[in-house]
Amino acid sequence: MAYSWKPEEVLALLGIPVKTRAEMYIPCPKCHGKRFSFNIVKGIGKCWQCTFTADSASYYAVTQNLSLKEARLDIERRLGITKDGERTAPPRIVYNTQHQEADKADDAVLDNTYRAFLAELHLSDKNRNMLRARGLSDDEIEELNYKTLPRRDEIDFFALCRRLQSNGNILKGVPGFFKTKTGDYTFIQLTKGIIMPLVNRNNQIVGLQLRKDDDLRVFMEEKGDYESKCGWFSSKNREGGCAANAKVHYACDFKFDAGKGQFVPVIPDGGVMLTEGIMKADITHFCQPNIPVISVPGVQALNYLEQELVWLKDNGVHTVMLAYDMDYETNNNVKLAMDKTKELITSHGMRYKRIEWTSHITVDGKDVNINGIDDYLVFAKYNIYPHIKHK
């Protein structure tokens, strides 16, 4: 239907910034998810989560709890459109899009708040079965404190934050949490999936990363590919929020050091394994519990690795076993990252050792790719191998 307004004008009335002239994802007025794909040119959209469809007028109607007729009249009134289609000159309003981020809370505060937050959540059967298929037992899953990130239609975000605050937990400066215009705290909504705690060298949870459910990942038309598999629990550029901690994760045993007054990693033989990703490190450590594992958030993300190498060297570590994925054989970016990591390790006087494994095996006459160290160890220990499923 042709209207006397542009679709982006209606979005502006609702406080939704338009940064493209093509397709963009905006909140769904029905299920409140973030997979409502709205075409700016055509002025119509569809939610890939609940299949609700709407044009600019019906979207406005549902959002404002109006009938379609009331919505059309209200849009025209607010845009200054007269009955003959002409416009009066409405006042030019410029919204302040700058938000005051908070300084990041210290690690002790992050740990307390994140542990209290995770205690409020549960792990869905779907996500538990996915972790079992990766070789983890129920006891190991509980030990890891993995949980499922809920949607807004499943839990009251504001009520949960109020409970956290009433129990003495600080939300200001904790990545993922932020203030709304009413001054109430809430937390970021991402594609549903598994929340993975990022643990530092003192056994403190200092960040949360989300491993999105593969079947729920959104296809991004502008990229021609699905959204990234993992995302950070972050509230960058949000009032009272801040960016996430993309630090080095420790998957190992810990022992309390009375002299230092904190937990420290147990490194029995002066060697650690280095890999990529929280879940990969956690699974690898459970398969080989005597080997402490550390991981970077990505093979290109080495910003925090150097300071960890310095600390590890000062605390008796002499060998780093690198276990990046075997696709370095075909992926030049991974190969370059491996070379850079090796250079970083040896520059601090530590021994570098590359861990390799058979990346292709034959199961029931079929060639199976065992790309990650976790995949290889789970297959070797439990005879579990990955099944590739295409959307």
Disulfide bonds with the S-S distance in Angstrom:
none
